[in-house]
């Protein structure tokens, strides 16, 4: 009887490890791969090293990033930290949120 209890705790511990460590890591890896796959010419990016620039061209494993006028860097696609959102897009999103908040609620 005692052996069965120990075995069930082992299964519970294994399931807990899966849901707390392995599954979130797999989701994060999938999101990162989607980010790299959806990268397009003209995207404003920040590399993992903190370099801000605009994607000029994309190849299978590399990309060319313009960081200043007439300054282009060739780097690995895996160096992508995140894609920046333009200020105009942020303003549009904030305006929509503000509009939703400011609309009066009709009381009956």
N, C-alpha and C positions, 0 to 999 in steps of 0.2 A: 504494500500500500504506500509506503513512504517513497519508493522509487517513482511511482506514478505522479505523486505530488511534485517532486523535484523536476520531472520531465515537463509537467505542465508549466511550471515557472520558467523553464528554459524557453518554451514556445512563446510565452507571454513576453519575456525579455527580448526575444528575437523579433517579434512583431512590433514591439515598442521601438526598437532600434531602427527598424525599417521605416516606420511612420515619422520618427523624429529626425533621422539623419539621411537615409538613403533617398527616400521619395522627394523631399524638398530639394536635394542636390540634383536629382534628375530633372525636376521642373525648371530649376535655374539654368541647367545646361541646355534644355530645350529652348528656353526664352533667349538665351545668348545666341544659339544657332539661328533662330528666327531673325534676330537683329542683324546678324552678319549676312543672312540670305536676302534680307529686304534692303540692304544698303544700296543706294543709288547715286549716280553722278549728280553733283550739285548739293548733296546733303551737307549740312554743317555739323561737324563732329568734334569730339574731344577724345584724345587718345588716353590710354591708361597712364601715360607719362605726363598728362596735363597739357598737351599741345592742342591748341584750337586751330581749326582750318576747315577748308571746303574740299570735298572729294572731287577730283578732276577726272580720274579714270579708275576703273576697277578691272582687275584680272582675277584669275582663279584664287591665288593665294596672296596677292599684293594689291595695293591701291596707291595712287598718287594723290597727295594732299597738298593744296596750296595754302601756305600759312601766312604769306604776305605777297604783295605784287612782285612777280618774277622770282618767287622763292617757292619751290616745290620739293616735297619730300616723298620718297618712295618708301613705303613701310608695309609690314605684314598686316593683313586684314584682322588678324587676331589681336593687334594692338589697339583696336577700337574700344574705347571706354563706353561712350554713349553718343547718341545722335541728339544734337541740340534742337530745341524747339524755337522757332523764330519769335521775336517779340510781338509781331502782328498776330500770330496764332494765339499767343498768351492773352493779348488784349481782347481778341474775339471771344475766347473762352470766358474771360472775366466779365465781359459785357453781357454775355448770355446768362451767367450766374447772377450778376447784379440785377438784370432784367427780371429774372425769376423771383428774386427776393423782393424787389420793389413792387411787384404787382399786388394790388390790394386783394385781400381775401373777402369774398362776400359772405356776410353773416345772415342767416335767416331768422 
